[in-house]
Amino acid sequence: AQTMLFWGMSYMDNLCMTIDHRMKGIWRNKKIRKSIEKEYGRLLGEDVFEKRIEELSPIQKYELVYARILLQKPEVVFCIQPFKGVDMAHRSRIWELQEMLLKKGIAVVIVALNRLDEVCLADRVVYLR
């Protein structure tokens, strides 16, 4: 949530960042952006689109990052220590967001130092030295 947000941009611009290669004209077409706002408003809440990035709660910031990934629909997502320094409320919401990616057919690779972090979602676990 710290390194994947663009603080000087709006919520919608953060959500749609890097999607222009999949949706041509997204920056000029208000109908496409309104459709995205309507679809993702159910997931994120309608009020977040009016907020500045600085006004978002930590969980709302995580939701924005994962929603952007969901909108981009990559084949694989690499999460580097996604649970580092978060409390249980954040941890459980991050699990839900990662499960959401899995349900959409996006593979999630979790790189973690703590074995308990990856066990909850893992189909397979690989240990490296």
C-alpha positions in Angstrom: 0.0 0.0 0.0 3.0 2.3 0.4 4.8 1.7 -2.9 2.0 1.0 -5.3 0.0 4.2 -4.8 0.4 7.5 -6.5 -0.2 10.1 -3.9 -0.8 13.1 -6.2 -3.5 11.3 -8.2 -7.2 10.6 -7.6 -8.6 7.3 -6.5 -9.9 6.5 -9.9 -6.6 7.4 -11.6 -4.8 5.1 -9.1 -7.3 2.3 -9.9 -7.0 2.7 -13.6 -3.2 3.2 -13.7 -1.5 1.0 -16.3 -4.8 -0.4 -17.6 -4.7 1.8 -20.8 -3.0 -1.1 -22.7 -6.1 -3.2 -22.2 -8.8 -0.6 -22.5 -8.0 1.9 -25.2 -9.2 5.4 -24.6 -9.9 4.9 -20.9 -8.6 8.3 -20.0 -10.9 10.1 -22.5 -14.0 7.9 -22.3 -16.1 8.8 -19.2 -18.5 6.0 -19.9 -15.8 3.4 -19.3 -14.6 5.1 -16.2 -18.2 5.3 -14.9 -18.7 1.6 -15.6 -15.5 0.8 -13.7 -16.6 3.0 -10.8 -20.0 1.3 -10.7 -18.6 -2.3 -10.8 -15.8 -1.7 -8.3 -17.9 0.5 -6.1 -19.7 -2.7 -4.9 -16.4 -4.1 -3.9 -14.7 -1.0 -2.5 -17.6 1.2 -1.4 -19.1 4.1 -3.3 -17.5 6.8 -1.0 -13.9 5.9 -1.7 -14.0 7.4 -5.2 -14.4 10.9 -3.7 -11.6 10.6 -1.3 -8.0 11.6 -1.7 -5.4 8.8 -1.3 -4.2 10.5 2.0 -7.7 10.2 3.4 -8.0 6.4 2.9 -7.7 4.0 5.8 -4.9 1.4 5.6 -7.4 -1.3 4.6 -8.8 0.9 1.9 -5.3 1.4 0.5 -4.8 -2.3 0.4 -8.2 -2.7 -1.3 -7.3 -0.2 -3.9 -4.0 -1.9 -4.8 -5.7 -5.3 -5.1 -8.6 -3.9 -7.1 -6.1 -2.4 -9.5 -4.5 -5.8 -9.9 -7.9 -7.4 -10.4 -8.8 -4.8 -13.0 -5.5 -5.5 -14.9 -6.2 -9.3 -14.9 -2.6 -10.6 -15.0 -1.8 -14.3 -15.1 0.4 -14.2 -12.0 0.8 -11.8 -9.1 3.9 -11.8 -6.9 3.3 -10.6 -3.3 6.5 -9.9 -1.4 5.8 -10.3 2.3 2.2 -9.1 2.1 1.6 -9.6 5.8 4.7 -8.0 7.2 3.8 -5.6 10.0 0.0 -5.8 9.7 -2.4 -6.7 12.5 -5.0 -9.5 12.3 -7.7 -7.3 10.8 -5.5 -6.3 7.9 -4.2 -9.9 7.6 -7.6 -11.4 7.2 -8.7 -8.7 4.7 -5.5 -9.3 2.7 -6.3 -13.1 2.6 -9.8 -12.2 1.3 -8.3 -10.0 -1.4 -5.8 -12.7 -2.4 -8.6 -15.3 -2.5 -10.6 -12.9 -4.7 -7.6 -12.9 -7.2 -7.5 -16.7 -7.1 -11.2 -17.0 -7.8 -10.7 -14.9 -10.9 -8.0 -17.3 -12.1 -5.0 -15.2 -11.2 -2.1 -17.2 -9.7 -0.8 -15.6 -6.5 2.8 -16.3 -5.5 3.6 -15.2 -1.9 7.2 -14.6 -1.0 7.4 -14.7 2.7 9.9 -15.3 5.5 7.3 -16.5 8.0 5.9 -20.0 7.2 2.5 -19.3 8.7 2.0 -16.4 6.2 1.8 -18.7 3.2 0.1 -21.8 4.6 -3.4 -20.3 4.7 -3.8 -19.8 0.9 -1.2 -22.2 -0.4 -1.9 -25.0 -2.8 1.8 -25.6 -2.9 4.7 -24.5 -0.8 8.3 -24.2 -1.9 11.1 -23.6 0.7 14.4 -22.0 -0.5 17.6 -21.5 1.4 
